[in-house]
């Protein structure tokens, strides 16, 4: 509809000559059509800072309390899953371990998980052993 509006502007109108402007990686459907549309998108977006979630939450608290509550729940779940140790997530994750029995996970992985998420519930699927503090699913632990 917006492109049709541009196409129906008087021929001498300044906007009719220049056309529309779409900002982003693609032109929205609402402005696509026969009238000219210039597209622009930044070459690369900067990496968002650590304060972005809290800044967006503050904005939502002032403008949309329902959306703010949903975002807060998501941020709380993220913190719970990450054990408030987001900085440690980026450590090198490549490990060397001996090959064990089918479905057996190297102990180094359990140690790494326990170190980074000490307060988070843990589960091992197709477990070959019972680990203290972990749930073992797959009816294979202790065999």
PyMOL commands that place a pseudoatom at each C-alpha (Angstrom):
pseudoatom trace, name=CA, resn=UNK, resi=1, chain=A, elem=C, hetatm=0, pos=[0.000, 0.000, 0.000]
pseudoatom trace, name=CA, resn=UNK, resi=2, chain=A, elem=C, hetatm=0, pos=[2.823, 2.411, 0.733]
pseudoatom trace, name=CA, resn=UNK, resi=3, chain=A, elem=C, hetatm=0, pos=[4.414, 1.858, -2.679]
pseudoatom trace, name=CA, resn=UNK, resi=4, chain=A, elem=C, hetatm=0, pos=[1.054, 2.505, -4.367]
pseudoatom trace, name=CA, resn=UNK, resi=5, chain=A, elem=C, hetatm=0, pos=[0.806, 5.770, -2.415]
pseudoatom trace, name=CA, resn=UNK, resi=6, chain=A, elem=C, hetatm=0, pos=[4.285, 6.753, -3.657]
pseudoatom trace, name=CA, resn=UNK, resi=7, chain=A, elem=C, hetatm=0, pos=[3.357, 5.845, -7.240]
pseudoatom trace, name=CA, resn=UNK, resi=8, chain=A, elem=C, hetatm=0, pos=[0.216, 8.012, -7.087]
pseudoatom trace, name=CA, resn=UNK, resi=9, chain=A, elem=C, hetatm=0, pos=[1.984, 11.203, -5.942]
pseudoatom trace, name=CA, resn=UNK, resi=10, chain=A, elem=C, hetatm=0, pos=[1.929, 14.049, -8.488]
pseudoatom trace, name=CA, resn=UNK, resi=11, chain=A, elem=C, hetatm=0, pos=[4.760, 13.730, -11.025]
pseudoatom trace, name=CA, resn=UNK, resi=12, chain=A, elem=C, hetatm=0, pos=[6.483, 16.953, -9.924]
pseudoatom trace, name=CA, resn=UNK, resi=13, chain=A, elem=C, hetatm=0, pos=[6.390, 16.082, -6.224]
pseudoatom trace, name=CA, resn=UNK, resi=14, chain=A, elem=C, hetatm=0, pos=[9.821, 15.950, -4.603]
pseudoatom trace, name=CA, resn=UNK, resi=15, chain=A, elem=C, hetatm=0, pos=[9.096, 12.616, -2.908]
pseudoatom trace, name=CA, resn=UNK, resi=16, chain=A, elem=C, hetatm=0, pos=[7.726, 11.094, -6.128]
pseudoatom trace, name=CA, resn=UNK, resi=17, chain=A, elem=C, hetatm=0, pos=[11.084, 11.772, -7.820]
pseudoatom trace, name=CA, resn=UNK, resi=18, chain=A, elem=C, hetatm=0, pos=[13.198, 10.393, -4.965]
pseudoatom trace, name=CA, resn=UNK, resi=19, chain=A, elem=C, hetatm=0, pos=[10.942, 7.472, -4.039]
pseudoatom trace, name=CA, resn=UNK, resi=20, chain=A, elem=C, hetatm=0, pos=[10.795, 5.646, -0.759]
pseudoatom trace, name=CA, resn=UNK, resi=21, chain=A, elem=C, hetatm=0, pos=[13.552, 4.651, 1.650]
pseudoatom trace, name=CA, resn=UNK, resi=22, chain=A, elem=C, hetatm=0, pos=[13.861, 1.169, 3.128]
pseudoatom trace, name=CA, resn=UNK, resi=23, chain=A, elem=C, hetatm=0, pos=[16.308, 0.849, 6.020]
pseudoatom trace, name=CA, resn=UNK, resi=24, chain=A, elem=C, hetatm=0, pos=[17.491, -2.683, 6.684]
pseudoatom trace, name=CA, resn=UNK, resi=25, chain=A, elem=C, hetatm=0, pos=[18.796, -5.755, 4.889]
pseudoatom trace, name=CA, resn=UNK, resi=26, chain=A, elem=C, hetatm=0, pos=[15.597, -6.213, 2.854]
pseudoatom trace, name=CA, resn=UNK, resi=27, chain=A, elem=C, hetatm=0, pos=[12.796, -4.026, 1.541]
pseudoatom trace, name=CA, resn=UNK, resi=28, chain=A, elem=C, hetatm=0, pos=[9.573, -4.493, 3.542]
pseudoatom trace, name=CA, resn=UNK, resi=29, chain=A, elem=C, hetatm=0, pos=[6.641, -5.861, 1.524]
pseudoatom trace, name=CA, resn=UNK, resi=30, chain=A, elem=C, hetatm=0, pos=[4.572, -2.775, 2.351]
pseudoatom trace, name=CA, resn=UNK, resi=31, chain=A, elem=C, hetatm=0, pos=[6.841, -0.552, 0.227]
pseudoatom trace, name=CA, resn=UNK, resi=32, chain=A, elem=C, hetatm=0, pos=[7.693, -2.945, -2.634]
pseudoatom trace, name=CA, resn=UNK, resi=33, chain=A, elem=C, hetatm=0, pos=[6.217, -2.183, -6.026]
pseudoatom trace, name=CA, resn=UNK, resi=34, chain=A, elem=C, hetatm=0, pos=[6.552, -0.063, -9.169]
pseudoatom trace, name=CA, resn=UNK, resi=35, chain=A, elem=C, hetatm=0, pos=[7.564, 3.195, -7.422]
pseudoatom trace, name=CA, resn=UNK, resi=36, chain=A, elem=C, hetatm=0, pos=[11.306, 3.623, -6.831]
pseudoatom trace, name=CA, resn=UNK, resi=37, chain=A, elem=C, hetatm=0, pos=[12.609, 2.591, -3.401]
pseudoatom trace, name=CA, resn=UNK, resi=38, chain=A, elem=C, hetatm=0, pos=[16.135, 3.159, -2.182]
pseudoatom trace, name=CA, resn=UNK, resi=39, chain=A, elem=C, hetatm=0, pos=[17.492, 0.584, 0.233]
pseudoatom trace, name=CA, resn=UNK, resi=40, chain=A, elem=C, hetatm=0, pos=[20.139, 1.156, 2.894]
pseudoatom trace, name=CA, resn=UNK, resi=41, chain=A, elem=C, hetatm=0, pos=[21.677, -1.118, 5.494]
pseudoatom trace, name=CA, resn=UNK, resi=42, chain=A, elem=C, hetatm=0, pos=[24.828, -0.713, 7.577]
pseudoatom trace, name=CA, resn=UNK, resi=43, chain=A, elem=C, hetatm=0, pos=[27.797, -2.783, 6.413]
pseudoatom trace, name=CA, resn=UNK, resi=44, chain=A, elem=C, hetatm=0, pos=[28.191, -4.381, 9.819]
pseudoatom trace, name=CA, resn=UNK, resi=45, chain=A, elem=C, hetatm=0, pos=[26.345, -3.943, 13.058]
pseudoatom trace, name=CA, resn=UNK, resi=46, chain=A, elem=C, hetatm=0, pos=[28.382, -3.438, 16.211]
pseudoatom trace, name=CA, resn=UNK, resi=47, chain=A, elem=C, hetatm=0, pos=[28.326, -6.160, 18.830]
pseudoatom trace, name=CA, resn=UNK, resi=48, chain=A, elem=C, hetatm=0, pos=[25.765, -5.241, 21.484]
pseudoatom trace, name=CA, resn=UNK, resi=49, chain=A, elem=C, hetatm=0, pos=[27.212, -4.366, 24.876]
pseudoatom trace, name=CA, resn=UNK, resi=50, chain=A, elem=C, hetatm=0, pos=[26.604, -6.282, 28.074]
pseudoatom trace, name=CA, resn=UNK, resi=51, chain=A, elem=C, hetatm=0, pos=[24.176, -3.598, 29.260]
pseudoatom trace, name=CA, resn=UNK, resi=52, chain=A, elem=C, hetatm=0, pos=[21.789, -4.047, 26.307]
pseudoatom trace, name=CA, resn=UNK, resi=53, chain=A, elem=C, hetatm=0, pos=[19.335, -6.454, 27.999]
pseudoatom trace, name=CA, resn=UNK, resi=54, chain=A, elem=C, hetatm=0, pos=[18.993, -4.214, 31.059]
pseudoatom trace, name=CA, resn=UNK, resi=55, chain=A, elem=C, hetatm=0, pos=[18.588, -1.103, 28.885]
pseudoatom trace, name=CA, resn=UNK, resi=56, chain=A, elem=C, hetatm=0, pos=[15.867, -2.758, 26.799]
pseudoatom trace, name=CA, resn=UNK, resi=57, chain=A, elem=C, hetatm=0, pos=[14.189, -3.950, 30.001]
pseudoatom trace, name=CA, resn=UNK, resi=58, chain=A, elem=C, hetatm=0, pos=[14.224, -0.384, 31.337]
pseudoatom trace, name=CA, resn=UNK, resi=59, chain=A, elem=C, hetatm=0, pos=[12.642, 0.839, 28.093]
pseudoatom trace, name=CA, resn=UNK, resi=60, chain=A, elem=C, hetatm=0, pos=[9.941, -1.850, 28.253]
pseudoatom trace, name=CA, resn=UNK, resi=61, chain=A, elem=C, hetatm=0, pos=[9.244, -1.046, 31.916]
pseudoatom trace, name=CA, resn=UNK, resi=62, chain=A, elem=C, hetatm=0, pos=[8.346, 2.498, 30.861]
pseudoatom trace, name=CA, resn=UNK, resi=63, chain=A, elem=C, hetatm=0, pos=[6.468, 1.610, 27.669]
pseudoatom trace, name=CA, resn=UNK, resi=64, chain=A, elem=C, hetatm=0, pos=[5.103, -1.930, 27.822]
pseudoatom trace, name=CA, resn=UNK, resi=65, chain=A, elem=C, hetatm=0, pos=[4.912, -3.590, 31.264]
pseudoatom trace, name=CA, resn=UNK, resi=66, chain=A, elem=C, hetatm=0, pos=[3.596, -6.873, 29.816]
pseudoatom trace, name=CA, resn=UNK, resi=67, chain=A, elem=C, hetatm=0, pos=[6.561, -7.163, 27.448]
pseudoatom trace, name=CA, resn=UNK, resi=68, chain=A, elem=C, hetatm=0, pos=[8.878, -6.092, 30.281]
pseudoatom trace, name=CA, resn=UNK, resi=69, chain=A, elem=C, hetatm=0, pos=[7.583, -8.930, 32.455]
pseudoatom trace, name=CA, resn=UNK, resi=70, chain=A, elem=C, hetatm=0, pos=[8.150, -11.446, 29.641]
pseudoatom trace, name=CA, resn=UNK, resi=71, chain=A, elem=C, hetatm=0, pos=[11.684, -10.160, 29.013]
pseudoatom trace, name=CA, resn=UNK, resi=72, chain=A, elem=C, hetatm=0, pos=[12.446, -10.264, 32.742]
pseudoatom trace, name=CA, resn=UNK, resi=73, chain=A, elem=C, hetatm=0, pos=[11.371, -13.919, 32.884]
pseudoatom trace, name=CA, resn=UNK, resi=74, chain=A, elem=C, hetatm=0, pos=[13.639, -14.691, 29.935]
pseudoatom trace, name=CA, resn=UNK, resi=75, chain=A, elem=C, hetatm=0, pos=[16.593, -12.895, 31.522]
pseudoatom trace, name=CA, resn=UNK, resi=76, chain=A, elem=C, hetatm=0, pos=[15.961, -14.718, 34.810]
pseudoatom trace, name=CA, resn=UNK, resi=77, chain=A, elem=C, hetatm=0, pos=[15.890, -18.076, 33.001]
pseudoatom trace, name=CA, resn=UNK, resi=78, chain=A, elem=C, hetatm=0, pos=[19.114, -17.194, 31.186]
pseudoatom trace, name=CA, resn=UNK, resi=79, chain=A, elem=C, hetatm=0, pos=[20.827, -16.312, 34.459]
pseudoatom trace, name=CA, resn=UNK, resi=80, chain=A, elem=C, hetatm=0, pos=[19.585, -19.515, 36.071]
pseudoatom trace, name=CA, resn=UNK, resi=81, chain=A, elem=C, hetatm=0, pos=[20.784, -21.655, 33.171]
pseudoatom trace, name=CA, resn=UNK, resi=82, chain=A, elem=C, hetatm=0, pos=[24.148, -19.931, 33.054]
pseudoatom trace, name=CA, resn=UNK, resi=83, chain=A, elem=C, hetatm=0, pos=[24.572, -19.956, 36.822]
pseudoatom trace, name=CA, resn=UNK, resi=84, chain=A, elem=C, hetatm=0, pos=[25.367, -16.203, 36.791]
pseudoatom trace, name=CA, resn=UNK, resi=85, chain=A, elem=C, hetatm=0, pos=[28.707, -17.084, 35.230]
pseudoatom trace, name=CA, resn=UNK, resi=86, chain=A, elem=C, hetatm=0, pos=[28.263, -15.711, 31.733]
pseudoatom trace, name=CA, resn=UNK, resi=87, chain=A, elem=C, hetatm=0, pos=[31.898, -14.610, 31.516]
pseudoatom trace, name=CA, resn=UNK, resi=88, chain=A, elem=C, hetatm=0, pos=[33.146, -18.171, 31.906]
pseudoatom trace, name=CA, resn=UNK, resi=89, chain=A, elem=C, hetatm=0, pos=[31.131, -19.429, 28.939]
pseudoatom trace, name=CA, resn=UNK, resi=90, chain=A, elem=C, hetatm=0, pos=[33.745, -18.272, 26.452]
pseudoatom trace, name=CA, resn=UNK, resi=91, chain=A, elem=C, hetatm=0, pos=[36.598, -20.360, 27.812]
pseudoatom trace, name=CA, resn=UNK, resi=92, chain=A, elem=C, hetatm=0, pos=[38.196, -22.820, 25.427]
pseudoatom trace, name=CA, resn=UNK, resi=93, chain=A, elem=C, hetatm=0, pos=[35.919, -25.819, 25.164]
pseudoatom trace, name=CA, resn=UNK, resi=94, chain=A, elem=C, hetatm=0, pos=[38.098, -28.238, 23.196]
pseudoatom trace, name=CA, resn=UNK, resi=95, chain=A, elem=C, hetatm=0, pos=[39.158, -31.213, 25.284]
pseudoatom trace, name=CA, resn=UNK, resi=96, chain=A, elem=C, hetatm=0, pos=[41.103, -34.392, 24.805]
pseudoatom trace, name=CA, resn=UNK, resi=97, chain=A, elem=C, hetatm=0, pos=[39.725, -37.542, 26.404]
pseudoatom trace, name=CA, resn=UNK, resi=98, chain=A, elem=C, hetatm=0, pos=[40.030, -41.290, 25.978]
pseudoatom trace, name=CA, resn=UNK, resi=99, chain=A, elem=C, hetatm=0, pos=[37.274, -43.111, 24.134]
pseudoatom trace, name=CA, resn=UNK, resi=100, chain=A, elem=C, hetatm=0, pos=[35.070, -44.977, 26.590]
pseudoatom trace, name=CA, resn=UNK, resi=101, chain=A, elem=C, hetatm=0, pos=[32.159, -47.381, 26.360]
pseudoatom trace, name=CA, resn=UNK, resi=102, chain=A, elem=C, hetatm=0, pos=[29.227, -46.660, 24.081]
pseudoatom trace, name=CA, resn=UNK, resi=103, chain=A, elem=C, hetatm=0, pos=[27.279, -43.616, 25.374]
pseudoatom trace, name=CA, resn=UNK, resi=104, chain=A, elem=C, hetatm=0, pos=[29.862, -42.963, 28.115]
pseudoatom trace, name=CA, resn=UNK, resi=105, chain=A, elem=C, hetatm=0, pos=[30.778, -39.303, 28.393]
pseudoatom trace, name=CA, resn=UNK, resi=106, chain=A, elem=C, hetatm=0, pos=[34.292, -38.361, 29.462]
pseudoatom trace, name=CA, resn=UNK, resi=107, chain=A, elem=C, hetatm=0, pos=[34.475, -37.225, 33.097]
pseudoatom trace, name=CA, resn=UNK, resi=108, chain=A, elem=C, hetatm=0, pos=[36.138, -34.006, 31.949]
pseudoatom trace, name=CA, resn=UNK, resi=109, chain=A, elem=C, hetatm=0, pos=[32.796, -32.830, 30.516]
pseudoatom trace, name=CA, resn=UNK, resi=110, chain=A, elem=C, hetatm=0, pos=[30.937, -33.390, 33.768]
pseudoatom trace, name=CA, resn=UNK, resi=111, chain=A, elem=C, hetatm=0, pos=[33.687, -31.557, 35.653]
pseudoatom trace, name=CA, resn=UNK, resi=112, chain=A, elem=C, hetatm=0, pos=[33.514, -28.636, 33.227]
pseudoatom trace, name=CA, resn=UNK, resi=113, chain=A, elem=C, hetatm=0, pos=[29.712, -28.427, 33.532]
pseudoatom trace, name=CA, resn=UNK, resi=114, chain=A, elem=C, hetatm=0, pos=[29.831, -28.632, 37.339]
pseudoatom trace, name=CA, resn=UNK, resi=115, chain=A, elem=C, hetatm=0, pos=[32.482, -25.903, 37.488]
pseudoatom trace, name=CA, resn=UNK, resi=116, chain=A, elem=C, hetatm=0, pos=[30.522, -23.491, 35.280]
pseudoatom trace, name=CA, resn=UNK, resi=117, chain=A, elem=C, hetatm=0, pos=[27.001, -24.216, 36.534]
pseudoatom trace, name=CA, resn=UNK, resi=118, chain=A, elem=C, hetatm=0, pos=[27.382, -25.294, 40.161]
pseudoatom trace, name=CA, resn=UNK, resi=119, chain=A, elem=C, hetatm=0, pos=[23.814, -24.368, 41.182]
pseudoatom trace, name=CA, resn=UNK, resi=120, chain=A, elem=C, hetatm=0, pos=[21.951, -25.604, 38.112]
pseudoatom trace, name=CA, resn=UNK, resi=121, chain=A, elem=C, hetatm=0, pos=[20.137, -28.966, 38.018]
pseudoatom trace, name=CA, resn=UNK, resi=122, chain=A, elem=C, hetatm=0, pos=[21.958, -31.413, 35.773]
pseudoatom trace, name=CA, resn=UNK, resi=123, chain=A, elem=C, hetatm=0, pos=[20.880, -34.418, 33.734]
pseudoatom trace, name=CA, resn=UNK, resi=124, chain=A, elem=C, hetatm=0, pos=[22.813, -36.953, 31.709]
pseudoatom trace, name=CA, resn=UNK, resi=125, chain=A, elem=C, hetatm=0, pos=[20.968, -38.784, 28.955]
pseudoatom trace, name=CA, resn=UNK, resi=126, chain=A, elem=C, hetatm=0, pos=[21.899, -42.402, 28.230]
pseudoatom trace, name=CA, resn=UNK, resi=127, chain=A, elem=C, hetatm=0, pos=[24.055, -42.362, 31.348]
pseudoatom trace, name=CA, resn=UNK, resi=128, chain=A, elem=C, hetatm=0, pos=[26.576, -45.136, 31.925]
pseudoatom trace, name=CA, resn=UNK, resi=129, chain=A, elem=C, hetatm=0, pos=[27.212, -44.184, 35.543]
pseudoatom trace, name=CA, resn=UNK, resi=130, chain=A, elem=C, hetatm=0, pos=[25.441, -42.322, 38.315]
pseudoatom trace, name=CA, resn=UNK, resi=131, chain=A, elem=C, hetatm=0, pos=[27.020, -38.959, 39.109]
pseudoatom trace, name=CA, resn=UNK, resi=132, chain=A, elem=C, hetatm=0, pos=[26.319, -37.354, 42.503]
pseudoatom trace, name=CA, resn=UNK, resi=133, chain=A, elem=C, hetatm=0, pos=[23.897, -34.441, 42.080]
pseudoatom trace, name=CA, resn=UNK, resi=134, chain=A, elem=C, hetatm=0, pos=[22.891, -35.453, 38.547]
pseudoatom trace, name=CA, resn=UNK, resi=135, chain=A, elem=C, hetatm=0, pos=[19.732, -37.090, 37.230]
pseudoatom trace, name=CA, resn=UNK, resi=136, chain=A, elem=C, hetatm=0, pos=[20.488, -40.032, 34.967]
pseudoatom trace, name=CA, resn=UNK, resi=137, chain=A, elem=C, hetatm=0, pos=[17.988, -40.803, 32.203]
pseudoatom trace, name=CA, resn=UNK, resi=138, chain=A, elem=C, hetatm=0, pos=[17.976, -43.586, 29.695]
pseudoatom trace, name=CA, resn=UNK, resi=139, chain=A, elem=C, hetatm=0, pos=[17.756, -46.554, 32.054]
pseudoatom trace, name=CA, resn=UNK, resi=140, chain=A, elem=C, hetatm=0, pos=[21.414, -47.342, 31.453]
pseudoatom trace, name=CA, resn=UNK, resi=141, chain=A, elem=C, hetatm=0, pos=[23.122, -46.092, 34.623]
pseudoatom trace, name=CA, resn=UNK, resi=142, chain=A, elem=C, hetatm=0, pos=[24.737, -48.791, 36.708]
pseudoatom trace, name=CA, resn=UNK, resi=143, chain=A, elem=C, hetatm=0, pos=[24.748, -51.434, 33.975]
for i in range(1, 143): cmd.bond("trace and resi %d" % i, "trace and resi %d" % (i + 1))
show_as sticks, trace
zoom trace
